[in-house]
Amino acid sequence: MRPHSICRSIALCWLPVILLVCSLASAQDQAEPGPDEYEQLPENPMTAERLAELILRVDEDATLIGASWQFKVADIDTIVVFDIAADRMRIIIPITRADELEQDELLRVMQANFDSALDARYAIGQGLLWGTFIHPLGALTDKEFLVGLGQTVNVVVSYGESYSSGMFIFSGGDSAEIEQQKLIEELKDLSI
């Protein structure tokens, strides 16, 4: 049996379990929050005004257009889109055109999403590869926003190299071995 056939067989065996878990999670999301869940919300839910204050601390020349902030972080054009009604916020930074990505680059960004991008992610939308951080708006703390912003900038800057958010590499993925192999190759190049 070929490897992808084995994976497909395993996936088909687990599919009913996965669907059951997803339906339970969906039903739980639609249910009224219990008392414990209210306690997990931050004391001061993130608002559009507080988000604006944080962004203007990062770049005093930031521009608000509708529900979208455009500003620079370390000379990187950055966009923050928020929707109060949907309780969502996302940081997005364009990297490159998606149709210019080679197969090995697509594989590498997916590996990074597993272990080295951490809270930031690589994503494709509107014909572009993006660095992104997505979070519920109301539950977002100042620190989470700023760390998410830093991680997103780092995945953009490290694209093509370490593909890292700059924090650490989650064990069990491929990125640590790839980075170790790069170091070995670089050291080999120094040989006489």
N, C-alpha and C positions, 0 to 999 in steps of 0.2 A: 504494500500500500504506500503511495507517495505521501510525503509530509503534509502537503496541503489537504489531501484527502483525509488524513488522520485528524487534522485540525477541524475540518468541516464536520466529521463524524462526532467529535467531542462537542463542538458548538451546537449541533443538532440535538444531542442528548441533554445539554444544559439549557436549551432554549425555553422549554416550559417553565423551568425554575426561574430563569431570568425574567420572563414575562410576568410571572406571579409576583416576584419581588418588585418589579416596576409598577405593576398595578396597585400593589399595597402602598408603595411610596406615593403614588399619585393620589390615592384615596386619602392617605394621611395628610398630604399637602392641602387637600381641599377641606379637610375637617377643621373645626375650630381649634385654635391652639389651646393646649392645656396650661395650667398655672406654671409648670416648670418652663415651658417654652417662652412665656412672657418674661420670666426672670433672666433669660439668656439675651434678650435684646439690650443694646447699650442704653445707659441712662439717658443720653442725649442722642437720639437718632440723627443720622446725617441728613442735612437739609441742603437745598440748593444754595442757600446763603453761606453755610459753613464750607461747602465744597468750593464756592467762589473764593472765600478767604484763603483756603489752602492753596489753590491754584495761583492766586495773586501773590502769595508768599514765594512761590517758586519762580514766577515770572510776572513782574508788575505790568508788563506790556501785553498780558494775555487778553484775548478778544472773545467775547461771548456773542455767538450767533445763534439765536433761537435757544435750543437746549444743548448747545455744543460749544465747548471752550476750545480755542486754538491757541497754543503757546509753545514755548521752546524749553527743553530741558537739556542742558549740556549741548546746545546748538542743534538738538534733534527736534524737528517739527512734531508736535504731539497734539492729539485730539482727545478730549474727554466728552463723551456723550452721556446724558442722563435723562431718565424718564421718571418723574415723580409718581405718576399714576401707576406705572408698572413696577415701581420700586427697583429700578435697575440702573447700573452705572457701568460704563466700560471705557477703558483707556485703550486707544488704538494708535499705532504708529506704522505707517507704510514702510515696507522694506524693499520690495522689488515686484516686478510684474510676474504673476503666477505662470504665464505661458512661457517664461524664460527659464523656469526651474528645470533642472535635470532630475532624472529619476533618483540619483544618489542624494541630491539635496533634499528632495521630498522625504526620503527615508530618514535622513539625518534629523530633520526638524521633528518628525514623528518620534524618533528615539529621544530627542531632547524634551519633548512634551511629557515623556514618561519619567525622565529622571533628572534632568538638569535645568529645565525651564522653571520648575516649581510652580509658583502661583501665576506667573505670567505664562503665556502660551503663544505658539505660532498658529496662525489660522489663515485660511484663504477665503476671500470674499471680494466681490466687485472687481474681479480680475487681478487682485493684488495679494501678495503674501504680507501679513501684518504681524507685528508683535502686539499682544493684547492682554488685558487683565479685566475680568468681568466679575462683578460682585453685586449683591443686593444693596441698594442705596441706603436704606434705613439702618441696616445692621453694620454698615461700614464705619470703622473708627478712623480717626485722623491718622494714626500710625499705620493701619492697614492700607489706607489710600496712598500714603507716602512710600511705604515699602513696595506696594504694588506698582507704583509709578517708577520707582527705581529698578525693580525687576524687569519691567517692560522695556525701559530704555536699554537695560543690559542685554536682553535677548536680541534687540535690534543691533546694538553695537557689536555683539559677539557672533552675529550671524556670519557663517562662513569660517569661523574659527572654533571656539569652544561651545557655541550654542547654549550659553549658560545665563541664568538670571543673576549670577554673581553671588549667590548665597552658598550653596553646597550642592553636591550631587547625591541624589537619593540612591541608595544601594539597590542592586538587583537589576539595573538597567545596563545599557551598552556604553553610555557616555564615558564613564571612568576608564574603561578599558581602551576606548578610542583615544582619549587624552593621554593615557599612559603610553600607548603605541606611538603617538605623535612625538612625545618626549624622547622615546628611544630612537626614532628616526632622526630627530633633530640632533641628538648626541652622536649618532652614527656619522652624520654629515660633518662633524667636527674632527673626525679621525684623519690622521695624516696619511 
